[in-house]
Amino acid sequence: MFLLEWLEYLVSWVLVKFHSLFTTIGFPADSGFAWGMAIVCLVIVIRICLIPLFVKQIKAQRGLQTIQPQMKEIQNKYKGDRERQSQEMMKLYKETGTNPLASCLPIILQAPIFFALFRVLNGAAHGKGVGAMTTELAVSLENATIFGAPISATFRTADSASVKAVAIIFILLMTATTFITQRQLMVKNMPKDNPMAQQQKILLYVFPLMFAVFGINFPIGVLIYWLTTNVWSMGQQFYVIRNMPSPGTEAERAYEARQAEKAAKGRPFPLSLLPGRPAAVAAETVVEEPPAPAPKRQQPKAQPKSKRKPSQGQQKKPQPKKDS
């Protein structure tokens, strides 16, 4: 409980500070823009803090992709012995330095924050301050509307068709961006022969369906939060897939084609820097340096006639002495 209360205070404090910033700029305190942008800025702050964990997540996912054949072999070898199978799996994780939980860290850590925001907005729906949010600010948040729908309203608690329509639009947007984010990873950055592809394909449809079902209970402010974090994830994944693709994927082939095009234009790039590629690949991109120009032959300087040495044929023969 202490941790949840601490998160509620932290989330509400960030919301209040950004709301104060937007009201200082000139937006009305009760406007949906001021509170909506405060929620968007809350997402940005959280996702920036989670960037180190996102890097660990990428490394963990690629590590799991690499050892999938070995995992499949262990599962087949110890099919009837679950205990031995688990022991061999743990041994494999330890030897390869792979942590399967690391691939879920950003989602796991966002879940408590997500729930804390839900509590803050739910309290505002009843005019009750939570954490750093005073009762006065809670009433302001309760009165704030986006497209005519209160930020604290849910699809189930909406008292008009227009509010329900706004809630449905945000639920559909949240579901669609969740689907696109999952599909982006599966199609672009996962080898087709990877055993994890089938699992990812199942999650591709399960996660959006879960959000669509449970979304009717989320306040519109929470839907804005999750929609924003999905958009952030899409942009972040696009950058990683484009610049650091997994080996053997469509994204890697596109990456190599771009680098080959740059090399053809005189901007070579060492493919050895590509994650998962051996250093020997650098030989493929060695740029031949133009041969050094031959040194110019220097002409001998002309000397005065008095200092020239006679050649062998021109040397004077000694004259015989005359008898006196």
C-alpha positions as CSV (number, residue, x, y, z in Angstrom):
1,M,0.0,0.0,0.0
2,F,2.8,2.4,0.8
3,L,4.3,2.0,-2.7
4,L,0.9,2.6,-4.3
5,E,0.4,5.8,-2.2
6,W,3.8,7.0,-3.1
7,L,3.1,6.4,-6.8
8,E,-0.2,8.2,-6.5
9,Y,1.5,11.2,-5.0
10,L,4.2,11.2,-7.7
11,V,1.8,10.9,-10.6
12,S,-0.6,13.6,-9.2
13,W,2.4,15.9,-8.4
14,V,3.7,15.6,-12.0
15,L,0.1,16.3,-13.3
16,V,-0.3,19.3,-11.1
17,K,3.1,20.8,-12.1
18,F,2.4,20.5,-15.8
19,H,-1.1,21.8,-15.4
20,S,0.3,24.8,-13.6
21,L,2.7,25.3,-16.4
22,F,0.0,25.3,-19.1
23,T,-2.2,27.6,-17.1
24,T,0.7,30.0,-16.6
25,I,1.1,30.1,-20.4
26,G,-2.5,31.2,-20.7
27,F,-4.8,28.2,-21.0
28,P,-7.9,28.1,-18.8
29,A,-7.4,26.1,-15.6
30,D,-10.5,24.0,-16.2
31,S,-9.8,23.4,-19.9
32,G,-9.4,19.9,-21.3
33,F,-6.2,21.0,-23.2
34,A,-4.4,22.0,-20.0
35,W,-5.2,18.7,-18.2
36,G,-4.9,16.6,-21.4
37,M,-1.4,18.0,-22.2
38,A,-0.4,17.4,-18.5
39,I,-1.2,13.7,-19.0
40,V,0.7,13.7,-22.3
41,C,3.7,15.3,-20.6
42,L,3.4,12.7,-17.8
43,V,3.8,10.0,-20.4
44,I,6.9,11.7,-21.9
45,V,8.6,12.0,-18.5
46,I,7.9,8.3,-17.6
47,R,9.1,7.0,-21.0
48,I,12.3,9.1,-20.8
49,C,13.0,7.5,-17.4
50,L,12.3,4.1,-18.9
51,I,14.8,4.4,-21.8
52,P,17.5,2.4,-20.0
53,L,15.0,-0.4,-19.3
54,F,13.9,-0.2,-23.0
55,V,17.5,-0.8,-24.0
56,K,17.7,-3.8,-21.7
57,Q,14.4,-5.0,-23.1
58,I,15.7,-4.9,-26.7
59,K,18.9,-6.8,-25.7
60,A,16.8,-9.4,-23.8
61,Q,14.5,-10.0,-26.7
62,R,17.4,-10.5,-29.1
63,G,19.1,-12.8,-26.6
64,L,15.9,-14.9,-26.4
65,Q,15.7,-15.0,-30.2
66,T,19.2,-16.2,-30.5
67,I,18.8,-19.1,-28.0
68,Q,15.4,-20.2,-29.3
69,P,16.8,-23.2,-31.2
70,Q,18.6,-24.4,-28.0
71,M,15.4,-23.9,-26.0
72,K,13.4,-25.9,-28.5
73,E,16.0,-28.7,-28.3
74,I,15.8,-28.8,-24.5
75,Q,12.0,-28.9,-24.6
76,N,12.1,-31.9,-27.0
77,K,14.9,-33.7,-25.1
78,Y,13.2,-33.5,-21.7
79,K,9.6,-33.5,-22.9
80,G,8.4,-35.8,-20.1
81,D,10.5,-34.3,-17.3
82,R,9.3,-30.8,-16.4
83,E,11.8,-30.4,-13.5
84,R,14.8,-31.3,-15.6
85,Q,13.5,-29.1,-18.4
86,S,13.4,-26.1,-16.0
87,Q,16.8,-26.8,-14.7
88,E,18.3,-27.0,-18.2
89,M,16.5,-23.8,-19.2
90,M,17.9,-21.9,-16.2
91,K,21.3,-23.3,-17.0
92,L,21.0,-22.0,-20.5
93,Y,19.9,-18.6,-19.3
94,K,22.9,-18.4,-17.0
95,E,25.4,-19.5,-19.6
96,T,24.1,-17.0,-22.2
97,G,23.5,-14.2,-19.8
98,T,19.8,-14.0,-20.9
99,N,17.0,-12.8,-18.6
100,P,13.5,-13.5,-20.0
101,L,12.0,-11.1,-17.5
102,A,14.0,-8.2,-18.8
103,S,11.9,-8.2,-22.0
104,C,8.8,-7.3,-20.0
105,L,10.4,-4.7,-17.6
106,P,8.9,-1.6,-19.3
107,I,5.4,-3.0,-19.3
108,I,5.7,-4.4,-15.7
109,L,7.0,-1.1,-14.4
110,Q,4.3,0.9,-16.2
111,A,1.5,-1.1,-14.8
112,P,1.6,0.4,-11.2
113,I,1.9,3.9,-12.7
114,F,-1.1,3.2,-15.0
115,F,-3.1,2.1,-11.9
116,A,-2.0,5.1,-9.9
117,L,-3.2,7.4,-12.7
118,F,-6.5,5.5,-12.8
119,R,-6.9,6.1,-9.0
120,V,-6.1,9.9,-9.4
121,L,-8.6,10.3,-12.2
122,N,-11.2,8.2,-10.5
123,G,-10.9,10.3,-7.4
124,A,-11.3,13.5,-9.5
125,A,-14.5,12.0,-11.0
126,H,-15.9,12.2,-7.4
127,G,-14.3,15.6,-6.6
128,K,-11.8,14.0,-4.3
129,G,-8.1,14.9,-4.2
130,V,-5.6,12.1,-4.3
131,G,-1.9,12.5,-3.5
132,A,-0.6,16.0,-4.3
133,M,-3.9,17.0,-6.0
134,T,-6.0,19.2,-3.8
135,T,-9.8,19.0,-3.7
136,E,-9.9,22.3,-5.7
137,L,-7.7,20.8,-8.4
138,A,-9.7,17.6,-8.4
139,V,-12.9,19.6,-9.1
140,S,-11.0,21.4,-11.9
141,L,-10.0,18.1,-13.5
142,E,-13.5,16.8,-13.1
143,N,-14.9,19.8,-15.0
144,A,-12.2,19.6,-17.8
145,T,-13.6,18.2,-21.1
146,I,-12.2,17.0,-24.4
147,F,-14.5,17.1,-27.4
148,G,-17.3,17.7,-24.9
149,A,-16.5,14.6,-22.7
150,P,-15.1,14.9,-19.2
151,I,-11.6,13.6,-18.8
152,S,-12.6,11.6,-15.7
153,A,-15.6,10.0,-17.4
154,T,-15.6,6.3,-18.6
155,F,-17.8,4.6,-21.2
156,R,-19.8,2.9,-18.5
157,T,-20.4,6.0,-16.4
158,A,-21.1,8.3,-19.4
159,D,-24.5,10.0,-19.1
160,S,-24.9,10.9,-22.7
161,A,-24.4,9.3,-26.2
162,S,-21.9,12.0,-27.2
163,V,-19.6,11.2,-24.2
164,K,-19.9,7.5,-25.0
165,A,-19.0,8.2,-28.6
166,V,-15.8,10.1,-27.5
167,A,-14.9,7.2,-25.2
168,I,-15.4,4.6,-27.9
169,I,-13.2,6.6,-30.3
170,F,-10.4,6.7,-27.7
171,I,-10.8,3.0,-27.0
172,L,-10.5,2.2,-30.7
173,L,-7.5,4.4,-31.1
174,M,-5.8,2.8,-28.1
175,T,-6.6,-0.7,-29.4
176,A,-5.4,0.1,-32.9
177,T,-2.1,1.6,-31.8
178,T,-1.5,-1.4,-29.5
179,F,-2.0,-3.7,-32.5
180,I,0.2,-1.7,-34.8
181,T,3.0,-1.5,-32.1
182,Q,2.9,-5.3,-31.7
183,R,2.8,-6.0,-35.5
184,Q,5.7,-3.6,-36.1
185,L,7.9,-5.8,-34.0
186,M,6.7,-9.1,-35.4
187,V,6.7,-8.2,-39.1
188,K,9.8,-6.0,-39.3
189,N,12.2,-7.2,-36.6
190,M,11.6,-10.9,-36.1
191,P,13.0,-13.7,-38.3
192,K,10.2,-15.8,-40.0
193,D,11.7,-19.1,-38.8
194,N,11.9,-18.0,-35.2
195,P,9.9,-20.2,-32.8
196,M,8.8,-17.1,-30.9
197,A,6.9,-15.9,-34.0
198,Q,3.9,-18.0,-33.3
199,Q,3.7,-16.8,-29.7
200,Q,4.0,-13.2,-30.8
201,K,1.3,-13.8,-33.4
202,I,-1.1,-14.8,-30.6
203,L,-0.2,-11.8,-28.5
204,L,-0.7,-9.6,-31.5
205,Y,-4.4,-10.2,-31.2
206,V,-4.8,-11.0,-27.5
207,F,-3.4,-7.7,-26.2
208,P,-5.6,-5.4,-28.3
209,L,-8.6,-7.5,-27.5
210,M,-7.9,-7.2,-23.8
211,F,-7.5,-3.4,-24.0
212,A,-10.8,-3.2,-26.0
213,V,-12.7,-5.2,-23.4
214,F,-11.3,-3.5,-20.3
215,G,-11.2,0.0,-22.0
216,I,-14.8,0.6,-21.2
217,N,-13.8,0.9,-17.5
218,F,-11.0,3.3,-18.1
219,P,-11.4,7.1,-17.7
220,I,-10.8,9.1,-20.9
221,G,-7.7,10.5,-19.2
222,V,-6.3,7.0,-18.9
223,L,-7.1,6.2,-22.5
224,I,-5.2,9.4,-23.5
225,Y,-2.3,8.1,-21.4
226,W,-2.2,4.7,-23.0
227,L,-2.7,6.1,-26.5
228,T,0.3,8.5,-26.0
229,T,2.5,5.8,-24.7
230,N,1.6,3.6,-27.7
231,V,2.6,6.4,-30.1
232,W,5.8,6.9,-28.2
233,S,6.5,3.1,-28.4
234,M,5.9,3.2,-32.2
235,G,8.4,6.0,-32.7
236,Q,11.0,4.4,-30.4
237,Q,10.6,1.0,-32.1
238,F,10.8,2.6,-35.5
239,Y,14.2,4.1,-34.7
240,V,15.6,0.9,-33.2
241,I,14.3,-1.3,-36.1
242,R,15.7,1.1,-38.7
243,N,19.1,1.6,-37.2
244,M,19.7,-1.5,-35.1
245,P,17.7,-4.4,-36.7
246,S,17.8,-8.0,-35.5
247,P,20.0,-10.3,-37.6
248,G,18.2,-12.3,-40.3
249,T,15.2,-10.0,-40.5
250,E,13.6,-7.9,-43.2
251,A,14.7,-4.8,-41.4
252,E,18.3,-6.0,-41.5
253,R,18.1,-6.5,-45.3
254,A,16.7,-3.0,-45.7
255,Y,19.4,-1.6,-43.5
256,E,22.2,-3.3,-45.5
257,A,20.6,-2.0,-48.8
258,R,20.7,1.6,-47.4
259,Q,24.3,1.2,-46.3
260,A,25.3,-0.2,-49.6
261,E,23.7,2.7,-51.4
262,K,25.6,5.1,-49.1
263,A,28.8,3.3,-49.9
264,A,28.1,3.6,-53.6
265,K,27.8,7.3,-53.2
266,G,31.1,7.5,-51.4
267,R,29.9,7.3,-47.8
268,P,30.9,3.8,-46.7
269,F,29.6,2.4,-43.5
270,P,31.3,-0.6,-41.7
271,L,28.6,-3.3,-41.6
272,S,30.6,-4.8,-38.7
273,L,28.8,-2.2,-36.5
274,L,25.5,-3.9,-37.3
275,P,24.3,-5.8,-34.1
276,G,24.8,-9.5,-34.5
277,R,27.2,-9.3,-37.4
278,P,30.8,-10.6,-37.0
279,A,33.7,-8.2,-37.1
280,A,35.0,-10.0,-40.3
281,V,32.2,-8.4,-42.3
282,A,34.2,-5.2,-42.1
283,A,36.3,-6.6,-44.9
284,E,33.3,-6.3,-47.2
285,T,33.4,-2.5,-46.8
286,V,37.1,-1.8,-47.1
287,V,37.5,1.2,-49.2
288,E,40.5,1.1,-51.6
289,E,42.6,4.2,-51.3
290,P,43.8,5.7,-54.5
291,P,47.5,4.9,-55.3
292,A,50.0,7.5,-54.1
293,P,51.4,9.6,-57.0
294,A,54.9,8.6,-58.2
295,P,57.7,10.9,-57.0
296,K,58.9,13.4,-59.6
297,R,62.4,12.9,-61.0
298,Q,64.6,15.8,-60.2
299,Q,66.8,17.1,-63.0
300,P,70.4,17.7,-62.0
301,K,71.5,21.3,-61.6
302,A,73.7,22.7,-64.3
303,Q,77.3,23.4,-63.1
304,P,79.8,26.0,-64.5
305,K,82.2,24.7,-67.1
306,S,85.2,25.2,-64.9
307,K,83.8,22.8,-62.3
308,R,82.8,20.1,-64.6
309,K,84.8,16.9,-64.3
310,P,86.1,15.5,-67.6
311,S,84.7,12.2,-68.6
312,Q,86.9,9.1,-68.8
313,G,87.3,9.5,-72.6
314,Q,88.2,13.1,-72.3
315,Q,90.9,12.8,-69.7
316,K,94.2,14.2,-70.9
317,K,97.1,11.8,-71.4
318,P,100.3,12.6,-69.6
319,Q,102.8,14.2,-72.0
320,P,106.4,12.6,-72.2
321,K,109.2,14.7,-70.8
322,K,111.6,16.2,-73.4
323,D,115.4,15.6,-72.9
324,S,117.2,18.7,-72.1
